[in-house]
Amino acid sequence: MRSKSNVVKTSLLAASSALLLFSGAAGAAATPTAASASPPIGILLDGYPLPFPAAPFVADGTTMVPFRAIAEALNVQVDWSNKTQSLTATKAPADANATATTVVLRKNDKKASINGQQQVLAVAPAMKDDSLFVPLKFFSTAFGAAVSWDSVLRTVSIVSPAEPMYAEAFYAISSFKKVALVPKFNAVSFGWTRIDATGNLVLNGRDYYWPKPAGDVTPESIVQDAAAAGSSPNLMAVATDGSGELTKLLQDPTLQSAVIDQLVQLAADNHFSGITLDFEGLGLSGDLAAIQQSYTGFVKLLDQRASAANLKLTLALHPLNSSYRGYDYKKLGELADEIILMAYEYSYDKGPEPMNRVNEAVQLAMKEVPKSKLVLGISLGSENAQSVGDKIGLAKRYGIKGVAFWYLGILSDDTLRAIQNTIALR
């Protein structure tokens, strides 16, 4: 694996063209005929370009950046007062027992206030193009972000601080070696059932099956231990439509009822707190409206019976910018307690998923599903210790519910450390 410094440098070079796209305002302000004109300054937040309303600039040797654009991407609430020409920014505490961070900045005044304590800035906040600019380093002082300036690439780099964040993991396919990590996650989906070629729910599939006991450790004890540690264990049912098994199930009301009853009973009897439905491959072709309706109908029935059994419902779905269009996100988001956005089908495990496609997938999903229900799925088979943090950064940037990792069995020590450097696991 490449060193972190080389990976970062490569990432910055790869992003430079995208940064130019985001800095049109700076390009318009520059003099295109001046051969010595410096290229516009760009901003990377957690390894990915951040759009901004006005370009950063350097004043008295200090890099000045637009406060609101960066602060809101760090989930900081920003309020501006025309009367006092001041800005108040409030960052909710990462820990329920901690207090919020409140920052007050005033135009053309070097004195800033952080939780009532005065801080003197190197350069006073300045208004430019209707944006208040502050020294880049202030984000480190006020909000704990790591900041840096690359004078060669003329790139501002900001890394958000590690904070508690909802994190889910999938336990399937030789994950027993990582069983000790289960309590670190808020929820774990156990892939121990699947829909077979006949459209029936089975516990002895080739890849997804109910595990055998290992000494005193049983599948049931793993679930009970997860619940006792405060993690929510979900029973996951997996299916693909490669041989038409999903279509068979979704077109047969009697079979649907039997599968739903079996799934709900299995989850309730084994003390799971919820059900995760991972039905893949719908809508590659055919009558998309009819396919969406049939899947939504199945989910509606499952939701009714799961709710009656006090079980939460999670859906793992192909992203809206994928080849599979058989999922009505809006209606499914109304039925399910949680939607896992499986934004990892673009590289097919050949390398890190392209950030622009994942970013687009999140933005499309947010138009259909409340952010409080939306979880970004991250494939550990595609990502590395550097790129996994970039994906988590997108979830942070948009303030969605959290992230889900597919799957524990392939979680390396390096990637786990990278995750823990980005979010504070339980």
Order of alpha helices (4+ residues) and beta strands (2+ residues): alpha-alpha-beta-beta-beta-beta-alpha-beta-beta-beta-beta-beta-beta-beta-alpha-beta-beta-beta-beta-beta-beta-alpha-beta-alpha-alpha-beta-alpha-beta-alpha-beta-alpha-beta-alpha-beta-alpha-beta
